[in-house]
Amino acid sequence: MVYALTERAARHAEERAVAEAGVALGDLMRRAGAAVAETLSARVPFGPVAVVTGAGNNGGDGWVSARVLASAGRDVRVFSLADPSELSAGAHDVAAEAIQSGVPFEVISDEMPVHHLAGYAAVVDALLGIGFAGELRGPYVSAVHAINASGAHVVSVDVPTGVLCDTGAVPCTAVRADVTITFSSLKAGIVLQPGASFAGDIVVSNVGVPEEFVGELGDPEVWSAAQYGELLPTLEPNTYKNARGRVLIVAGSGAFPGAAILAAMGAQRMGAGYVTLAVPESIAHVVQSKLTSAVVMGLPEHPSHTLASRVTDVILDLSREFDAVVIGPGMTVAHGAVLVTRNLVQSLKAPLVLDADGLNAMVDALDAVRARDGATVITPHPGELARLLDMTSAKVQSDRLVYGAKLNGPNLTCVLKGARTVICGDGRRIVNTTGNPGLATAGTGDVLAGMVGALLAQGLDPLHAGALAAWVHGRAGDYAAEELTETCMIAEDVPGFISSAVRELNQQTW
């Protein structure tokens, strides 16, 4: 696991290195600049280099890289958006060293012409880094446009200029890097979208900050495939179906029978030994025709073909035979279905997954979710979380790490779906890096809900069940896209590629 640091966490790590480990800030800057030069040289060994710098420490890294490249014989020129004599203390010193060594430079006091960087083989973006907030202004906007129009191989320092370090948001415009070299650890802004799309390849360089200073509990985490692989339930030679986890799925309606089917397929492919669906009686035959190895129970319904509220006691009695319950896919928010969901949330003892309409049913009743003693995983998309938190989905998307963590606890995990799904539980925040836009199609979330239910039934705690299911689900989507293209893949395809993702994880542990 590595941390994806926010600005505060990154600065705190450097401050501790200086105060507690005796690391000089100037040495950190020199090592960072040298790492930039090394990365650039490996990728673009020939041709002139432009280094575009700002007024802060990120600019100082750029000045160091220019000096190192020039000393190696490269044709380098610095374009500084601040007079070198007016730079911050550390940056001032390294800029002076570069100038004294003969590095040519140009101060850009006004807008940079869009074609000002044409003809360079590589451009270093050392304008703002992690310190950027708000919106780009003045010459910084024109410098970003010039970098993007240069046609050169672009190397961004720490975070591409214009990307917010904490959220990955791009308020105005941003540098589109071919590679971002970041220091000590990942940064949240280049892991989360849309910032990740601007970062290009990511190189993490150790510049001398002790590892124990980098991140702490609660900082965003990115896990390796090997770490996910360690969570996979293993099958003993004498395993039997009931020992592999029994999952009850309460789902479906006349309008959405497929949601129940997809959730069951996800649960089965994720290893559950026994899956039962409780659906409105009028769709039971449709569901059963698609699932030959799952049990389907048709329950009393309203004329709208949604579950009737009186089925609550039947489901509660049935749930005692199961290791996990999934509620919500395709249920609608008809009055009876909402009452069923609310009653089950309050009374179920088994580990619970709340998805889709199961979440919509709990709007204005979140206290019941928080009050559950048993393991609980909620799997909202941004719109569903926004309804639960009484805000807009745009607000949720503006800071997925913060709002995804609004509903979490020792027994409660929130899996905030979307590009770079965020899993928050027990005070931890994990960013999943698998998946692709092809998963943005109806029904894929139902598959995920079933997968989470299967992992809860097999004994994983809520955080690990949510995280592992999200990784496998996204990776299955990646395999599906390779085979079918992002455009053509549909939700029904995803369960068929879960095995490919699981096989990949198994190989990590062999």
C-alpha positions, 0 to 999 in steps of 0.5 A: 500500500502507498499513500496518495497524499493531500497537500497538507500531508505532503507538506507535513512529511517534508516538515517532519523530515526537516525538523526530525531527520535533519534533512535540509529543504534545499537538499530535497529540492536538489534531489527532486530536480535531479530526479526530474532531469533523470526521468526526462533524459531517460524518456527524451535523450536528445533535443532541446529542453524548455523548463517553465517555472513558477515562483515557489518550490515547484519552480525551484525543482525546475531550476535544478533540473535545468542546471543538471540537464545543462551540465550533462550537455543538453540545450536547456532554457528556463522560462520563468513566470517570476523574476529569479531575484524575487523567488521564495528562499529555497527556489531563489538559491537554486535558481541563482546556482543555475544562472551562475552555471550559465543556464539561459533564462527568460522572464515571462512577465505577461502572457506567453504566446501560444507557440512560444515553446514550439520546437522543443523536444521536451518541456518541464512543467514546474509552475505550481505543483501541489500548492495550486488552489482556486483558478489559474490566472494571468500568465499561468493560463497562457503558459499552460496553453503554450505547454500543451501546444508545444508538441513536446514530451511534457514532464510535470513536476509533482502535479500537473499545473492546473490540477488540484492536489487534494481532489484531482479537480481541474477548475480551469485548464491544466497541463496534459503531461506525458509523465508526472514525476512526484516525490516521496509518494503519490498525490491524491490529485493524480490518482483521482479523476479527472486529474489522473487523465492529465498526469500521464505516466506516474513516476514516484521518486524518493528524495530523502523523506523517511518512509515513516513520515509519509502518510498516516491513518486516514490519508488516501491509500492505493493498494497493489494487486498483491495486497488485494490478492491476499484478501481473496478467500481460499478454498480448502480441499474439504470445502462445501457449498454452505461453507463458501458463503450463503447470499440472500438478494432482495431485489427486482421489480416488474420494471427492473427484473435484470437488476436482480439477475445481475446481482446474483451473477456477481455474487456467484462469480465472486465465489458465493456457494449458495445464492437465493433471490427474493423477488416479486412473484410476477418476475420470478419465472423471468429471473429463474429462466436466466439463473439455473444455479440460484434459488428464486423465491417469488414473494407477494407484490403490489399491482405495480409489481413491486414487493409488498410491505408484508413480506418483511417478516418472511425475509427476516425469517429467511435471512437467518439461514444466510451469511449476507443480505443484499438489498436494493437493485431494481426494487424501485421506491414504491411505498411497499418496497421502501417500507421493506427496506427500512424494516430490514435495515433496522432488524437484520442481524446478518451483514448487509449490502445496501445498493441502488433503491435500497439506498434511495429508500433510506433518504431521511432515515440514515440514522438507521443505517448508522445504528446497525451493529452488523457489518454494512456496506453501502454502494452509492453512485454520486447521485445516490450519495448526494440524495443521502447527504442532501446535496448535489451530485456535483458537490459530491464529485467536487471532493469524492474523498471527503464526501465518500467518507461522510458515511463510514465507521468501524462496521460501515463502509461506503463504496462511492462508485465512479471513475476511481471508486473510493472506498471509505470505512473504519477511518480509512480511505482507499482509491481503486485504480481499476476500471474504465468508462465502459463500466458506465452502463446500466447494471454494472453497479448491480453486479458489484453489489452482488460481489460485495455480498459474496465477500461479506458472506465469505467472512471479509470485513466491510472495508476489505469486502468493498475494496476487493470487490471494487478492484475485481469489478473494475479489473473485470471491466478492463478485461471486458473492454480489451475483448469487446471494446469500451463502447460495446461491453454491457453489464451482462459481460462483466461477470464473465470476466471476473474469473480473469481478474481473480486469476490475476490476483491468484498469480500475485500470491503464487 
